[in-house]
């Protein structure tokens, strides 16, 4: 099968789902789409996507179903109430969402037992900029054969796709990724607030640290935004990092590991979210530490 013979079904046309769908369409795939808020489908429909009002009909019409959804609860609901009843043995799910590894394994087992459908968990890192440019890093869990299919289908979206093990391994790796990202963004906010209150030209900090050991993509992205308190357009959300940090805490409890830095970051992220910033960009974390 060549890539243009696969018909894709993409569920979840949000901040990440829209640019990814547009890239898949541009690469020549036929893409069926569904979204809870139908109005958000207009942008991809104009580019050639075929809209569906029913998930079951989309699954029936698609060879590979790609999920890009907000959280574990949403993925679980859609799989257990819709996809499981419309799937069949020749079909494959590729879940780009960041959800709990234990739920991933449970859903994959239930789906395969009920209808024979297979599962690849393939959460992504790189944000909306990576989705738009096709430079995402993807960490995948599943059989070698299914991940080879995922590599082919998702090729327009990534510069790196790594098989981390069996189903669920991709989600564990994404949690590890988010532990680093979240703690990094938290200390960047703390540092930028300190620099500004100390009279440093904070806008120059990302430039000054570029290429050194303290440099990072989060610093180069969020640093200028924190320095100037430019929080829009929103490219990712505080609640996304909080969700993943909470999963890290849960996973560490299950495994008997200690993650004090990520645990503290989760508490601080929750505090910030409780102050009305859950739907805001993580650059707003500088407000948690006060600015002058």
N, C-alpha and C positions, 0 to 999 in steps of 0.2 A: 504493500500500500504506500503510495506517495502521499505527501501531506495534503495535496488538493483533493484527495479522495476521502479524507476524513471530514465528516460534518460535525462541527462542534456545537455544543449547547453551553452557553455561558450564563450562569445565574449569579446576579449581584453586580449591578452596573453603578458602582459608587466612585469614590475618589481614585481607587486603584483599578476597579473593574472597567471603567470607561476607557482610559488610555490603553489598557491591555487588549480590550476588544478591538479598538481601532487598529492596533498594530497587527493583530491576527487577520483582520479583514484586509489590510494593506498587503499582507504576505500571501493572500490568495485563498485563504480558508473561507468556506461557507460557515457562517456563524449564526446560530439561533440564539435569541436572548430573552431572558425574563428578569424582571425586577419587581420588588414589592411595590415601589412607587413607579407606576407606569410612565409618568411624565419624564422620568430620567432616561427613558429609552430613545427619545427623539434624536439625540446626538449620534448615537450609533446606528439607528435606523436610517438616518440620512446618508450614512457612509456605506450602507448596504446590508446591515444586519437584518435578520428576519425576526420580528417580534412575536412573542407568544404570550397569551393571557393565562395559559395553564402550564404548570411545571410538568405534569404528566405527559402532555402532548409534546413539549419540548424534548423530554427524555426519549420518547418514542421516535422522534424525528432525528435524533442525534446519535452519532457513534461514540463520542466522548463527551462527558458532561463535566464542565469546569465550574467549580464553586469558588466564589470570592465574597465571603460573607462576614458579618460583624463579629460573631463570637460563637462559642461552643453551643449555646442554647439554640441559636438560629439554625446552625448546620444540623443539629440533632433533629429539630422539628421538621425541617424540609426533607431530610433523608427518610425519617421514620414515617412521615405521613404522606409523602408524595413520591419520592424517587424509588423507594423499595417496592412499590406496587406497579411501577411502570418499567423497571429495569429488566435486563435480560443478560444472558451469559456472555454475549459477544461485546458487551459495552464496558466502558471503563470510566470511573470517576477520578478526576484530578482535583484535589482540594487545595486551593491556594490560600485558604483562610488560615489564621493562627488560632488553633483551638487546643483543647486539652488532649494530651497523648492517649490517656486511658479511654476517653470517649472515642477518639479516632479508631483505636483498635476494636472497640466494641461495635461501632457502626460498620466497620469494614467486615467484621465477622458476620454480623446480622445480615448485611446486604448480600454477601456471597452465599450464605446459607439459604436465604429466601429466593434469590433470583439468579445467582451465579455471577453477578456484576463484581468487577474487581476494583481495587482502590489504590491510589497513590496519594500520600499526603506530601504536598509540595509548597510549604509556606515560603514567602519571599521576603527579601530585605532590599532596601534601596529607595523606598518611598515613591511618591508620585513622579518625581524627576526620573527615577530609574524605570518606572513603568512607561513613561512617555518616550524615553530614549532607547528602551530595550536593553538596559544595562543592569537588570536585577541580578541578585545572587539568590539562587533557589536551592534549598536543602530538602532532599526527597527521601521518603521511606516507601518501600514496596518491593515487589519482585524485580529481578534484573530485567526481565522481559518487558514488564509494564513501564519501568522507568526509561527504557530505551524508547518506547512510544512517547512518553512524556517529553523526553529530550527533543524529539522530532517536532512534536506539536507545539511545544512552548519555545522553540528556537527563536522566534522573533522577540521574545521578552527578556532574555537573559544573556549575560556574558559568562556566567558560571552556574552549572547545575551539578550538584554532587549527590550521589546515592550514599546515604548515611546508614542504611541497614533496612530491616523489614518495616512494615507498616507501623507508624507511630514514631519512627526514628527522626523523620523530618521535623515533626512537631517538637520533640525534645531539643533538637538542635536550634530551632527558632527561639525557644525559651532561653537557651544559652546566649544566643545573639542578643536578645532583648535585655538580658541582665547587663551585658556590657553597654549597650546603647543607652539604657535608662540611667544607669549610674553615671555614665559619661555626661549625659545632658544635665543631670542634677548637679554635678560638680562644676560644669560650665556655667550654669546659672548662678551658683554660689560664688564662683570666681569672678564673673562679670560684675555682679553687684558689689563685690569688694573693690574691684578695680575702679568702678565708677565713683564710689564713695571716697576713694583715696586720691582722686584727681587725675587718674590716668585717662588718656584718650582711648577709651574702650573700643572704639570702632577700629583701631589699628591692631588690636590684639590678635585676631585671626591671621592677619598678614605677618605680624611679628613672629608668631609661633609656627607658621607654615613650614613644613619640612622637618621640624624638630620632633622630639619624642612626645611632646604634648599635642601634636597636631592630630586631627581626626576629621572625618566627614561631618559628624555632628557639630564640631567646633566651627567649621567653615560654613555650615548651613545656618545654625542657630546663633552663632556668635554675633554676626552683624545685625541680626534681627533683635537680639537682646540689647545690644548696644544702643540701637536707635528706637527700641520698643515698637518695632514694626511687626505686628502679629497677624497680618492678613496679606495675601490670601492664605487660608489654612491649608497646609499640605499634609498634615497628619494630626492626630488628636491625643490629648492627655489621656483620655479614657482607654485608648489603644495600648499605651505603655503600661497603664495601671492594670489592665486585664492580664497582660503577659507577665508582669511582675507577680501578680497574685497567683498565677499558674506556677511560676517558679517556686514560690513559697509552698504551695500545695505539693508540688513534685518533690521538693527537698524534704518535706515532712514524711512523705511516703517512703523515700529512700533512706531516711535517717541522716541526711546531710545537714550541715549548718551553712546558711548563706546570710550572715549578718548584714553585709553591705546592701545586698538586694532587698533584704527584709526592711531595712531602714528606708531605702529608696521607695519601697511600696507604701510605707506609712506617710512619708513626705508627699508622695504623689497623690495619695488619698486626701491628705489635708488640703492640698492645692485644688483638687477636684471639688472638694466640699465647699470651697469658696467661690464656686461658680465657673470653674475653668475646664470641666470635663470635656466639653465639645470644642475647646480652644486648642491652638497650636502649642506644643511643648515649649516654644520660645517664651511663653508667658510665665514659665517657672521662675524667671528672674524676679517676678513680683512677690514670690514666696519669701525672698530674702531681702526685699526692700531695695529701692533705688532712689538716688537723689537727682 
